């Protein structure tokens, strides 16, 4: 095993929590910068892009290396706005530690909850920094209490003469019965409790929480001390491997692949491999610090580095020095945060769709969640978006990067489909000289699971290589539902059996049979339309609370907790369909005369509140969708012929009553 020299830390926060201010304070305190910038002055170290300085928000993740004592760190600053959270999530898979910034003024926000959920998913240890405690109206105990309600592992950190305070040690001991017994006996010294705190932090059994004010520098020393004394370097395997976490392009359009080394060492001129690649050579290695690149000769385990020469690796890919070594590293997890709306692009005069698509593919490589496509009916370009701010940022970015002054049409909701009951589907593909039949079981899954593929096929009946091909074909395609043509989700598709022919069967035959089998099963199943929901937190004058609760009910939502904020304001939490709520922030601002605000966060998908209307508007006929046909091809009298989906159960070659 290899001990990494660097620890990667990410700073995460809800919007306006003071994340960038904390970043400036940490870098200044550590000696990485000589002057602290301010967001309102437009001179912060990380927010150097024009769009960031004009808006006062972080748009893309940035990194910088610095040292504290004998420890080396890479700090990654991430966007805080919910509309830009996909960029934030991309960083989580390479973090060794997160610093979560929570405003003591605003308290725990819906985006804070999302951050905690994502850290759980990616198993990232965390420090909590409770900012803006210098404000006179702040209720410090309330904010800490809200954090502990959110996650009981949050423990208020404090020191006395550079030693852990007894109150923090007591909170630490409360997380473990054995530690609690030792604390009650009072026999252990500071060295023991420091070691226990380090293990608890790195194992995610405690989240040290520091009160402070980033603007005034309060609490910064405590955060630095935790980073230096209560974290430890990770161990890595000796084989070289890395995870791609970000794609960029420089001003010349040259592709930059940013990755975290998960084992071994990469050097210039190394030949590297990743999924579906034939090998590419690393021409240059660079380290990114703020907005500047520095050339290096190698990248060691734990380093976050940039390679030039890797042309087609995608976000989340594992790169290694051999194809076999790719399997040594865990696959990247499927991103949780995805756009729930889509909007068409209005191109400027003189730019055609083909030219625009070719240019925008570069942006899609950097932000794959935008899911570029062209409409088959209108020919327009469509792009998936997280919300209004995301559209505004994309508009400015496309103008600045590519010189295209695009505008967006009105956004539309991205629906999904699932099924209510299990069904067995059959796909058969047998034109002249080909043969394959596949039997699949499609079952409803848990909310949010996506599509899970399983294999129950018998190796005595079906060769392993054919089984692997079918499993790949299940997972490689975005299968569409049959009600509106929306993407299928939350199902488990199991390979039950398949038939092949010794001479006729080819890889493409199994692909066709698999696709048709999924589709035939969906045609027989009872399908359900799903729509995206928001979780919301509305802050508004107390005398307007009744109106807000009535509006939520009118918009088919659910009101939750209401809390008093000072004398004249309240906050209302709840969940509501995106389709009904997308324009509500404007309505709220109108009837509260600008005093009402709302923060929105994705709350997943639920059964649609108006399915008949959505189906009518989609006007989708699954039997006319030739790219996703439910019908099969059989062979008779020297030629292939089509069998409709509703007749396949009678003529299938795989026998047995599996329904």
BALOFI-315873 format. One record per residue: x, y, z of N, C-alpha, C, CB in turn. Coordinates in steps of 0.2 Angstrom, whole numbers, plus 5000, padded with zeros to 4 digits. Glycine has a CB too. Layout:
N
XYZXYZXYZXYZ/...
***
This chain:
659
500449945000500050005000500450065000499550005006/500250124997500550184997500150235001500650204990/500550275005500250335009500250395004500550345016/499650425003499550484999499850545003498850494997/500150584999500450645002499950705003501050674998/499350694999498950754999498250725001498850784992/497850775005497150765007496750815003497050765015/496250785000495750824995495150845000495550784989/495050915000494550945004494050985000494850985010/493450975000492951014996492551055001492550964992/492351114999491951165003491251164999492251235003/490751145003490051145001489651185005489851075001/489151215002488651265006488051275002489051325008/487551295005486951325002487151395000486351325007/486751424995486951494993486951544998486451514987/487451594998487451645002487651625010486851685003/487951565010488151545017488851575019488151475018/489151605014489851625015490351585014489851655022/490251535009490751485007491351515004490451435002/491351565000491951594996492251635001491751634990/491951665006492251705011492651655016491751745015/492451605017492751555021493351525018492351495023/493351515011493851495007494451545007493651475000/494251605007494751655007495151655014494451725005/494751655019495051655026495451595027494451655031/495251535025495751475026496351485022495351415023/496351505016496951505012497351565014496751525004/497151615017497551675020497851645026497051735021/497451615031497751585037498251535036497151555041/498251495030498751445029499351475025498351395025/499251535023499851565020499851555012500451545023/499251535010499251515002499151574998498751465001/498851625001498751694998498951745003498051704996/499151805000499451855004498951905006500051895000/498351905002497851955004497151925003497852014999/496651935008496051905007495551955003495751905014/495251914998494751954994494051954997494751924987/493651994994492951994996492451984990492752055000/491951944991491451934986491152004983490851894988/491052044988490752114986491252154983490452144992/491852144983492352184980492552154973492952194984/492352094972492452054966493252034965492252094960/493552024970494252014970494451944974494652064972/494051894974494151834978494651794973493551794979/495051744977495551704973495251654968495951664978/494651624970494351574966493851604960494051524970/493451654962492951674958493251724953492351704961/493651704948494051744943493651754937494751724942/493151714935492851714929492351774929492451654928/492251804924491851874923491151854926491851894916/490851804924490151784926490151774934489951724923/490651754937490651744944490751804948491251694946/491151854945491251914948490651964947491851954945/490251954942489651994941489051974945489552004933/489051904946488451884950488651874957488251814946/489251864959489451854966489351784968489051904970/489351734963489251664965489751624962488551644963/489851564964490351514961489951474956490651474967/490251474950489851444944490251374943489951484938/490851364944491251304942491751294948491551304935/491851224949492351204954493051224952492251134955/493451244957494051264957494551234962494151344957/495151234961495551194966496251234967495751124964/496551224973497151254975497551204980497051324978/498151204979498551164984498851214989499151124980/498951184995499251225001499451175006498751275004/499851205011500051165016499951195023500851155015/499851145028499751165035500251125039498951165037/500751155042501251115045501551065041500951075051/501551005042501850955038501350915034502250905042/500750945034500150915030500050955023499550915034/499950915018499750945011499050935009500250915006/498750985007498050985005497851004998497651025010/497350984995497051014989496351034991497050964983/496251094990495551124992495151134985495651194996/494551104985494151114980493551154982493951044977/493451214979492851264980492351244975493051334979/491651234977491151204973490551264973490851144975/490151254968489551304968489151294973489251294961/488751344976488351334981487551344979488451384986/487451374973486751374971486451314969486751424965/485851294971485551234969485551214962484851224972/485451274958485451264950486051234948485251324947/486651244951487251224949487551164953487751284949/487151134956487351084961487651014957486751064965/487451004951487750954947488550954947487450944940/488751014946489451034946489751014953489651104945/489451034959489651014965489650944966489151044970/489150904964489150834965489750794962488450804963/489950824956490450794952491150784957490650824946/491250834961491850834965491850784971491950904968/491250764973491150724979491550664979490450714981/491550634973491850564972492550564973491650534965/492950624973493650624974493850654981493950664968/493350674985493450704991493650654997492850744994/494150675001494350645007494050675013495150645008/493850735012493450775018493050835015494050795023/492550845018492150905016492050955022491450885014/492051015020491851065025491251095023492451125025/490651085027490051115025489951175029489451055028/489751225025489651295028488851305029489951355023/488651325035487951335036487951405039487651285041/487451445036487451515039486951515045487051565034/487251545051486851545057486251595056487351575063/486251635051485751685050485151645047485951745046/485251605042484751565038484651495041484951565031/485151475045485051405047485051345042484351395051/484851295044484851235039484351245034484651165043/484651245027484151255022484051185018484551305017/483651185013483451125010484051095006482951135005/484551145004485151125000485651095005485451184997/485651115011486051085017485851015017485951125023/485251005018484950935018485250885012484150925019/485150915006485450885000486150865001485250924994/486550915003487250905004487450845009487650965007/487050845015487150785020486950725016486650805026/486450725012486250655009486750635004485550665006/487050685000487550664996488250644999487750724991/488350675005488950655008488850585011489150695014/488250565013488150495015488250445009487350495018/487950465003488050424997488750414995487650454992/489150464996489850454993490350444999490050524990/490050435005490450415011491050465013490750345010/490850525013491350585014491350605021491250635009/491850605025491950635032491750715031492550625035/491550745036491450815036491550855042490650825034/491750915041491750965046491251015045492451005047/490851045050490351095049490651155051489751075053/490551205047490751275049490151315049491251305044/489951345055489351385056489551455056488951365063/489351485050489651555049489151605051489751555041/489351665051489051725052488751735060488451735048/489151705064488951705071489051775074489351655075/489351825070489451895073488851935072490051925069/488351905069487651945068487351955074487251915062/487052005076486752015083486051975083486552095084/485751965078485051925079485151855079484651945073/485751825078485851755078485651715084486551735076/485351665083485151615089485651555088484451595089/486251555091486751505090486551435092487351525094/486151435098485951365100485451335095485651375107/485051375092484551355088484851325081484051415086/485351355079485651325073486051265074486151375070/486351265080486651195082486151145083487151205088/485651165086485051115087484751085081484551145091/484751135076484451105069484951065066484351175065/485551075066486051025063486050955067486751055064/485950955073485950895077485250855076486050905084/484750895074484150865072484250835065483550915072/484550865061484750835054485150775054485050895050/485650785059486150725059486450725066486750725054/486350675070486550675077487250675078486250625081/487650655073488350655073488750725073488650615067/488350775072488550845073488750865080488050895070/489350875081489550885088489950955089490050835091/489751005093490051065094490751055096489651115099/491251085091491951075093492251135096492351065086/492651125101492951185105493651155108492451205110/494051205109494751185111494851235117495251195106/495351215122495551255127496351245128495251235134/496651295126497451295126497651235122497651275133/497351235116497551195110497451115112498351195109/497051105117496851035118496051035118496951015126/495850975116495150965115494750975122494950895113/494251015121493851035127493450975130493351095126/493250975136492950915139492250915136492850925147/491950965134491250965131491250925125490951035131/491750945121491850905114491950835115492350935110/492450815120492550745122491950705124493150745127/491550745128490950715130490450695124490550755135/490350745120489950735114490250675109489950795110/490950675109491250625105491150555108492050635105/491150555115491050485118490350465118491250495126/489850515117489150495116489050455110488750555117/489450455105489350415099489550345099489750455093/489850325105490150255105490050235113490850255103/489750175114489750145121490350135124489250085120/490850115121491550095124491850165126491950055119/491850215121492150275123491750305128492150325116/491150305129490750335134490950305141489950325133/491050235141491250205147491950235149491250135146/492450245145493050265146493050345148493550265140/492550375145492450445147492250455155491950485143/491750415156491450415163492050395168490850365164/492450345166493050325171493550385172493350265169/493650425166494050475166494850465167493950525172/494950405164495650385165496150395159495650305166/495850415153496150425147496450495146495750405141/497050505143497350575142497150605135498050565143/497350665134497250705128497450665122497550775128/498050635122498250595116497750545114498950565118/497450505119496950455118496350485114496750415124/496150545117495550575114495650605108495250625119/496250635106496350655100496350605095497050695100/496650545096496650485092495950465091497150435095/495550465096494850435095494450485091494550435102/494650555092494250605087494450595080494450675090/495050585079495350575072494950515069496150565072/494950455072494650395070493850415068494750335074/493550445073492850455073492650505067492550495079/493150555066493050595060493150565053493550655060/493650525053493750495046493350435045494550465046/493050405050492550355050491850375049492550305055/491750445049491050475049490650455055490750455042/490850445061490450445067490350505071490750385071/490750555069490650625072490850675066491150635078/490450735066490550785062490750845067489950805057/491350865068491550925072491250985069492250925073/490951025073490551085071490851145074489751075072/491051195070491451255073490951315072492151265070/490851355077490551425076491051475075490151435083/490851525070491351575068491051625064491951545065/491451665062491351725057491851725052491151795060/491751695046492351695041492551765039492051665034/492151815039492251885037492751915042491651925037/492651895049493151925054493651875056492651935060/493651815053494251765054494051725060494851805055/493451725063493351695069493251615068492751725073/493551575071493451505070493851475065492651485069/494251515061494651485056495251445059494951545052/495451465064496051425068495851355070496351465074/495151355072494951285074494851245068494251295078/494651265063494551225057495251205054494151265051/495751245054496351225052496651175057496851295052/496551185063496851135068496551065067496651155075/495851065065495550995064495850965058494751005063/495951005052496250985046496950955047496251035041/497350985052498050965053498050905057498451025055/497650915063497750865068497250805069497750895075/496650815066496150765066495950725060495550795069/496350745055496350705048496950665047496150755042/496950615043497550575041497550555034497450505045/498150545032498250535024497950465023498950535023/497650455017497350395015497950345012496850405009/497750285012498150235009497850215003498150165014/498350204998498150184991498550124989498250244986/498250084984498550024981499150054976498049984977/499550004975500150024971500050024963500749974972/499549994961499349994954499050064952498849944952/499250094947499050154945498350164942499550184940/497950204945497250214943497050284945496850164945/496550314941496350374943495550384941496750434940/495250424944494550444942494450514939494050434949/494150514933494050574930493450614933493850564922/493550674936493050704939492850774936493250724946/493250794931493050864928493350864921493250924932/492950894916493250904909493250974908492850864904/493751004905493851074904494151084897494251114909/494051144894494351154887494751224888493851154881/495351234886495651294886495451344881496451284886/495751404880495551454876495651434868495851514877/496051384867496151354861495751294859496951334860/495351274864494851214863495151154864494651214856/495751154867496151094869495851064875496951104871/495750994875495350964880495850944886495050894878/495550964892495950954898495550904903496051024902/495850854905495550794909495750804916495650724905/495350814920495550824927495350764931495250884931/495850734935495750674938496050664945495950614934/495850624949496150614956496450544956495550614962/497050534957497450474957497250434963498250494957/497050374962496750324967497250274968496150294964/497850274965498350224966498950234961498050154965/499550214964500150214959500350284957500050174953/500650294952500950354949500850354941501650364951/500650414939500550424932501150474930499850454930/501450464924501950504921501850524914502650474922/502150584912502150604905502350544901502550664904/501950534895502150484890501850424892502850484889/501550414898501250354899500650334895500950354907/500550274893499950254889499450234894500150194884/498850264893498250244898497650224895498150314902/497250184899496650154896496050164900496850074895/495550164897494850174901494350144897494650254901/493750144899493250104896493150114888492550114899/493150064884493050064877493550104874492350094876/494150104876494750144873495250094871495050194878/495650114866496250074863496850104866496250084856/496850144871497450174874497650244871498050124873/497750294876497950354873498550374878497450404874/499050424875499650444878499550504882500250444873/499750514888499750574892500350614889499850564899/500150674886500650714883500950774888500350754877/500450794892500650844897500250824904500550914895/500650844909500250844916500350914919500550784921/499750934922499751004925499351004931499451054920/499551044936499251054942498851124941499651054948/498251124943497851184943497851214950497151174941/498051284950498051324956497651384955498751334959/497051394957496651444955496451444948496951514958/496651504945496551504937497251484933496351574935/497751464937498351454933498551384933498951494936/498851354928499151284927499851284928498951254921/500151234932500851224932501051154930501051234940/501551154925501751094923502151044928502151104917/501950984928502250934932502450874928501850914938/502950834931503150774927502750714929503850764928/502450714935502050654937501550674942502550604941/501050624943500450634947500450574952499850644944/500550574958500550524963499950514966501150534968/499850454970499250434973499050494978499350374977/498350514977498150564981498150634978498450574988/498550634972498550704969497950714964499150704964/497750774964497250794959497650834953496650844962/497550804947497950834942497550834935498550784941/497950864930497650874924498050844919497450954923/497750814914498150784908497850804902498050704908/498350814897498250834890498450774886498650904888/497950754882498150694878497550644878498750664879/497250644884496650604885496050634881496550584892/495850604876495350644872494550624873495450634865/494450564875493750534875493550514882493650484870/493950514887493750494893493150534896494250484898/492650504899492050544901492050544909491450504899/491650594911491650604918491450544922491150664920/491850524927491750464931492150404929491050444931/492450404923492850354920493450334924493050364913/493650274925494350254928494850254922494250184932/495450284923495950274919496550234922496250344916/496850194919497350154922497950134916497050084924/498450104919499050094914498950034910499650094918/498449994912498249934908497449924908498649864910/497249884903496449874904496249834909496249844897/496749784911496549744917496549774923497049684917/496949834924496949864931496349914932497549914931/495949924927495349964927494849934933494949974921/494849864932494349824937494549834944494349754935/495149854946495449854953495149914956496149864953/494749964953494550024956493750024955494750084953/493450044960492650044961492350094955492450064968/491850074952491450114947491250174951490950074944/491150224947490850294949490150284950491050344944/489850314955489150314957488750354952489050324964/488150334951487750374946487550434950487150334944/487650494946487450564950486750564952487650614945/486650594958485950594961485550654958486050604968/485950714957485650774955485650784947486050834958/484950784944484850784937484350834936484650714934/484450864930483950914928483250894927484150944921/482750934929482050914929481650944924481750924936/482050994920481651024914482151024908481551104917/481851044903482151044896481951104892482050984892/482351144889482151204885482551204878482351264889/482151234873482451234867482851294866481851234861/483351294862483851344861483651384854484551324860/483651454855483451494849484151524847483051554851/484351504841485051514839485051584835485251464834/485651614836485651684832485751674825486351724835/485551724821485551724814486251704811485351794811/486251664806486951644803487251584806487351704804/486951554811487251494814486651434813487451504822/486851384810486351334809486451274814486551294802/485951234814485951184820486551134820485251144819/486751114814487351074813487951104817487451054806/488051164815488651204817488651214825488751264814/488051234827487951244834488051174838487251274835/487751124836487751064839488551034840487351004836/488851044835489551024835489951064840489951034828/489851134840490151174845489951154852489951244844/489251144853488951134860489151064863488251144860/489351014858489550954861490150954866489750904855/490551014865491151024869490851044876491551084867/490351084876490051094883489751034886489451154882/489450994882489050934885489650884888488750894879/490250884885490750844888490950864895491350844884/490850934896491050964903490450954907491151034902/489850964904489150954908488750904905488851024909/488850844906488450794903487650794904488650724904/487550824910486850824912486350864908486750854919/486650914903486250954899485950914893486651004896/486150854892485850804887485650834881485250774891/486050864877485950894871485550844866486550914867/485050864863484650824857484350874853484150784861/484250854847483850894842483150864841484250894835/482650904841481950874840481850854833481450934841/481550794833481450754826480850794822481150684827/480450834826479850864823480050934821479250874827/480450974825480551044823481251054821480451084829/481751004823482451014821482851064826482551044815/482451084831482751134836483251094841482251164840/483751124844484151094849483851104856484851134849/483851054859483551054866484051034871482951004867/484051074877484551064882484151054889485051124882/484451004893484150994900484451054904484250924902/484051074909484251134913483951114920483951194911/484351144925484151134932483651184935484751134937/483651244931483151304933483351364930483251304941/483051414932483151484929483851504929482751534932/484151504935484851524936485351484931485151514943/485251424931485651374927485551404919485451304927/484951414917484851444910485251504909484151454909/485251554914485551614913486351604913485351664919/486551564917487351544917487551514911487451504923/487151464908487251434902487251484896486751384900/486751534896486751584891487351624891486151634892/487651644897488251684897488851644895488351714904/488851584898489451544896489551524889489351474900/488951514886488951494878489151564875488251474876/488951614877489151684873489951694874488751744876/490151684881490851704882491351654879490951704890/491151584879491651534877491551524869491451464880/490951524866490951504859490651564855490451454859/490551624858490351684854489651674851490851694848/489251634854488551624852488051654856488351544851/487651704854487151734858486451704858487051814856/486451644861485851604861485351624866485951524862/484751614865484251624871483851554871483751684869/483451554877483151484878482351504877483251464886/482051454875481251454875481051434882481051404869/480351434883480051414889480251344891479351424889/480451334897480651264899480051214900481051264906/480151154898479651104899479851054904479451074892/479351014907479550964912479750904909478950954917/480250874912480550804910480150754914481350804911/479750724911479350664914479750604914478650654912/479550554918479850484917479250434918480350474923/479450374916478850324917479150264921478650304910/478750224924478950164927478350114927479150174935/478350054930477750014929477549994936477949944926/476949964937476649954943476649874945475949974943/476749834940476749764941477349724937476049734940/477549664939478049634936477749604929478249574940/478149594924477949574918478549534914477649624913/478449484910478949454906478949474899478949374907/479449504896479449524889479949474885479749594889/479749474879480149434874480349474868479749374872/480949464866481149494860481449444855481649554861/481349444849481549394844481849434838481049344842/482449414836482749444830483049394825483249504832/482649384820482849324815482749344808482449264817/483049394805483049404798483549354795483249474796/483549354789484049304785484749304788483949314778/484949244790485649244792485849264799486149284788/485249284803485349304810484849264815485249384811/485049264821484549234826484749254833484649154825/484249274837484249284844483549294847484749344846/483449264853482849274857483049284864482349214856/482749334867482849354874482249354878483249414874/482349324884481749334889481949374895481549254891/481549424896481749474902481149474907481949534899/481249484913480749494918480849574920480749454924/480349614920480349684921479949694928480149724916/480249714933479849724939479949794942480149674945/479349824945479449884948479949884954478749904951/480349944954480849944959480750004964481549964956/481250014968481150074973481250134970481650064978/480850184973480950254970481650284970480450304975/481850304964482550334964483050284962482650364970/482950224961483450174960483650174953483150104961/483250204948483450194941483350134938484250214940/483750104933483650044930484249994933483650044923/484049944936484549894939484449834934484349874946/485049804932485049744928485249684932485449754922/484949624932485149564935485149504930484649554941/485449454932485549394928485449334931486349394925/484949294929484749234931484849174926484049234934/485149194921485249144915485649084917485449174909/485549024915485948964916486548964912485448904916/487148954914487748954910487748884906488348954914/487348834908487248774904486848784897486948724907/486448834897486048854892486248914888485348864894/486648954891486849014887487549034889486349074889/487949044884488649054885488749124889489049064878/489349124893489449184897489549244893490049164901/489849234887489949304883489349324881490449284877/488849284879488149304877487849334883487749244874/487849314889487549334895487849414896487649294901/488449414895488749484896488549534891489549474896/488449514885488249554880487549584881488249524873/487049534883486349554885486349604891485949494886/486749584896486749634902487049704900487249604907/487549704895487749774893487149804889488349764888/486849764885486249794881485749824885486049744875/485549794891485049814895485249884898484949764901/485949894900486149954903486350004899486749934907/486549994892486750044888486250094885487150014882/485650074885485150114881484750144886484750064877/484450204884483950244888483250214885484050324887/483050164889482350134887481850184888482250074891/481350194884480850234884480150204886480750274877/479750244890479050214892478650214886478850254898/478050184887477550184881476950224882477350104881/476950264887476350314888476550384884476250324895/477150404886477350474883477950474879477350524888/478350414880479050414877479550444881479050444870/479350454888479850474893480250424895479450504899/480850434898481350384900481050334905481950414902/481250274904481050224909481450224915481050154906/481150224921481550224927481250174933481650294930/481650164938481450134944481150064943480950174948/481550024939481349954937481949914938481049944930/481849844939482349794939482249754933482449754945/482749744928482649704922483149644923482849744916/482849584923483249524924483249484918482949484930/483849464916483949414911483749344913484649414908/483149314910482949244913483249194908482149244912/483249204902483449154897483549184890482949094896/483949154886484049174879484149114875484549224878/484049114868484149064863484649094858483549034860/485149054856485549084851485649024846486249104854/485949034840486148984835486848984834485748994828/487148924833487848914833488148964827488048844831/487848964821488149004816487849064815488148964810/487249074816486949134814486949194819486149124813/487049174826486949234831487649274831486849194838/487449344831488049394831487849434837488149424824/488349474839488249524844487649574843488849564846/487549594837487049644836486349614836487149674829/486349544835485649514836485449514843485749434833/485849504848485649504855485449574857486249474859/485749624854485549694855484849704853486049744852/484749684847484049694844483549654848483949674837/483649594850483149554854483049584861483449484854/483649604864483549634871483149704871484249654873/483249744866482849804865482149794864483149854860/481949744860481249724858480949694864481249684852/481349654868481049614874480849664879481549574876/481249714880481049764885480449804883481649814886/480449824877479849854874479249814874480049884867/479249754872478649714872478349704879478849644869/478849694884478649694891478249754893479149674896/478549814892478249874894477549884890478649934892/477449854884476749864881476249824885476849834874/476449764888475949724892475849744899476249654892/476349784901476349804908475849864910477049824911/475649874916475349934918475849994920474849924924/475850044915476350094916476050154920476650114909/476550194923476350254927476850304925476450234935/476550364924476950424923477250454929476550484919/477850474930478150504936478350584934478750464938/478250624939478450694938478850714943477750744937/479350764942479850784947479450834952480450824943/479750824958479450874963480050914966479150824969/479850964969480351014973480251004980480251084971/480751004984480651024991480751104992481050984996/480351134995480451204996480451235003479851244992/480751295003480751335010480551405008481351325014/479951425010479751495008479851535015478951495006/480151595014480251645019479851705017480951655021/479351725022478951775020478651815026478351755015/478351865025478051905031477451855034477651965029/477451855041476951815044476251825042477051825052/476051885040475351895038475151865031475151975038/475651845028475551815021475651735021476051845016/475751715027475851635028475251595026476051625035/474651625027474051585025473951585018473451625028/474051635014474051635007474551585004474251705004/475151585007475651535004475451465005476351545008/475151445011474851375013474351365008474651375020/473851405007473351395002473551384995472851455002/474151424993474351414986474651344985474951474985/475051324991475351254990474851204989475751244996/474251204993473751164992473451164985473251174997/473351224982473051234976473551204970472951314974/474251214971474651184967474851114968475351224967/474451074971474451004972475050984976474550974965/475351034980475851014985475650994992476351074985/476150984996476050975003476451015007476350895004/476151055012476451095017476751055023475951155019/477351075025477651045031477651095037478251015029/478251095039478351135045478351205044479051115049/478151245049478151315049478551345055477451355048/479051385054479451405060479451485060480151385059/479451515066479451585067480151615066479151605074/480251665062480851695061480851765063481151695053/481051775069480951845072480251865074481251895067/480051925074479451945075478951945070479452015078/479151955064478751975058478751925052478852035055/479251875053479351825047479251755049479951845044/479051715044479051645045479351605040478251625046/479551545041479751505035479251445035480451475036/479051425029478651365027478951315023477951395024/479051255025479351205021478851155018479851165026/478951125013478551075010478751045004477851105009/478351015000478550984993477950994989478750904994/478151004982477651024977477950994970477551094977/477450984966477650964959478051024955477050944955/478551004952478951064948478451094943479551024945/478051054940477651084934477151134937477151024931/476951134943476451184945476751244949475951154950/477451234951477751274955478351324951478051244961/478451304945479051334942478951414942479051304935/478351434941478351514941478151544947477751524935/478051504953477851534959478251584962477751474964/478951574962479351624965479251694962480151614963/478951704956478751774954478151794957478751774946/477651744957477051764961477151784968476551704960/477651744971477751754978478051824979478251704981/478551844975478851914976478351964975479351914970/477851954970477352004969476852014975476851984963/476551964978476051974983476451994990475651914984/477051984990477452004997477852064996477851944999/477752094990478152154988478852144989477852214992/479152094986479852074986480152054993480152144985/479652044998479952025004479951945005479552045010/479651915001479551835001480151804996478951814999/480451754999480951714995480851644995481651734997/481051604991480951534991481651504988480351514986/481851444992482351404990482051334988482951394995/482351314982482051254979482551194979481751264972/482451134980482851084979482451024976483151064986/482850984972482550924969482350874974482950894964/481650844974481450804979481250734975480850824982/481550724970481450654966480850664962481450604971/480550604960480050594956479450554960480150554949/478850574958478250544961477750534955477950584967/477250494957476650484952476350554950476150434954/476250564943476050624941475350644943476050624933/475250704945474550734947474050744942474650794951/474250744936473850754930474050704924473750824928/474050644925474350594920473950604913474350524922/473250604913472850604907473050664903472150604909/473150724906473350784902474050784899473250844907/474450754903475150744901475150694895475650714906/474850644895474750594890474450624883474350534892/473950664884473650694878474150744875472950734881/474450784879474950834876475550794873475250874882/475750744875476350704872476150674865476550644877/475450654865475250624858475750574856475150684853/475950524860476450474858476150414857476950474864/476350384851476050314849476650264849475750314842/476750224854477350184855477450134849477350144861/476950114845476950074839477250104833476250044838/477150174833477450214828478250234829477050274826/478450224835479150234837479650184834479250244844/479850184828480250134825480950124828480350154817/481150174831481850164835481750124841482150234836/481150124843480950084850480450034849480850134855/480449994844479849954842479749894847479949924835/479149874848479049824853478949754849478349834857/478949764842478849704838479449664837478549724831/479449604835479949564833480049534826479949494838/480549514824480749484817480849414818481349524814/480349374814480449304813480649284806479749264816/480749224805481049194799480549144796481749174799/480349154790479949094787479949104779479149104789/480049044776480049044769480549084766479349054766/481149084769481749114766481849194767481749104759/481349214771481349294773481149304780480949324767/481349364782481149384789480449424788481649434792/480049414793479449454793479249474801478849404791/478849524801478749564807478149524811478549634806/478249514818477649494822477549544827477849424825/476849564827476649614832476749594839475949634831/476849644844477049624850476549584854477149694854/475949594852475349564856475349484853474749594855/475649464848475649394846476249354848475549394838/476749394850477449364852477349304857477949414854/476949314862476949264867476749194864476449284873/476349194859476149134856476649104851475449144852/477149134849477549114844478249104847477549144837/478449134853479049134855479349064855479049164863/480049064855480448994855480548974862481049004851/480649014867480749004874480148984877481149054878/480048924878479348894881479348904888479248824878/478748894891478648894898478148954900479248894902/477748944905477248994907477649034913476648964910/477949084911478349124915477949184918478949154912/477349194916477049254918476649234925476449274913/
***
